[in-house]
Amino acid sequence: MPYADPLSPKEIEDRLAELPGWELSEGGTELRRTYHLAHLPAAILALHIAGIQDELNHHSDLTLGYDTLAVSLTTHAAGSRLTGKDFDLAARIAAAAEAHQAR
Ligand SMILES: C[C@H](O)[C@H](O)[C@H]1CNC2=NC(N)=NC(=O)C2=N1
């Protein structure tokens, strides 16, 4: 069983509709969102997300800014294309961000 198979454009469109505020990168290979919150709360949210990612064994790239936390997701084992694992993790990240009152 491969780690995860790339999704079709239609599947991506359908899954993206379930994630308000998230967007695709230029080539449709990354799922992205930037959260806005104060610096230390953003770092704490990053720590929470890191725990979720180890639990799921699927990891995003997180960029901590002055008052932002940017999230970028792709599945490396699928040739850096989007798979269901990306959307599953994004949904968990979105729930964590809401709990941290990130916008
Ligand atoms: C061995 C382990 O299952 C793999 O390295 C996992 C870890 N986390 C991962 N995260 C992401 N985004 N893509 C992967 O292909 C991936 N592979």
The ligand as a Tripos MOL2 file, in Angstrom:
@<TRIPOS>MOLECULE
LIG
   17    18     1     0     0
SMALL
NO_CHARGES

@<TRIPOS>ATOM
      1 C1          8.8610    7.3160    7.0920 C.3       1 LIG1
      2 C2          7.6750    8.2630    7.2210 C.3       1 LIG1
      3 O1          6.4680    7.5200    7.1180 O.3       1 LIG1
      4 C3          7.6680    9.2490    6.0610 C.3       1 LIG1
      5 O2          8.9090    9.9230    5.9860 O.3       1 LIG1
      6 C4          6.5320   10.2770    6.1990 C.3       1 LIG1
      7 C5          6.7650   11.3100    7.2810 C.3       1 LIG1
      8 N1          5.9610   12.5190    7.0810 N.pl3     1 LIG1
      9 C6          5.6020   12.9070    5.8280 C.2       1 LIG1
     10 N2          5.0440   14.1160    5.6260 N.2       1 LIG1
     11 C7          4.7370   14.5560    4.3920 C.2       1 LIG1
     12 N3          4.2030   15.7630    4.2060 N.pl3     1 LIG1
     13 N4          4.9820   13.7690    3.3230 N.2       1 LIG1
     14 C8          5.5280   12.5470    3.4020 C.2       1 LIG1
     15 O3          5.7210   11.8610    2.3780 O.2       1 LIG1
     16 C9          5.8420   12.0520    4.7120 C.2       1 LIG1
     17 N5          6.3680   10.8320    4.8930 N.2       1 LIG1
@<TRIPOS>BOND
     1     1     2 1
     2     2     3 1
     3     2     4 1
     4     4     5 1
     5     4     6 1
     6     6     7 1
     7     6    17 1
     8     7     8 1
     9     8     9 1
    10     9    10 2
    11     9    16 1
    12    10    11 1
    13    11    12 1
    14    11    13 2
    15    13    14 1
    16    14    15 2
    17    14    16 1
    18    16    17 2
@<TRIPOS>SUBSTRUCTURE
     1 LIG1         1 GROUP 0 **** ****
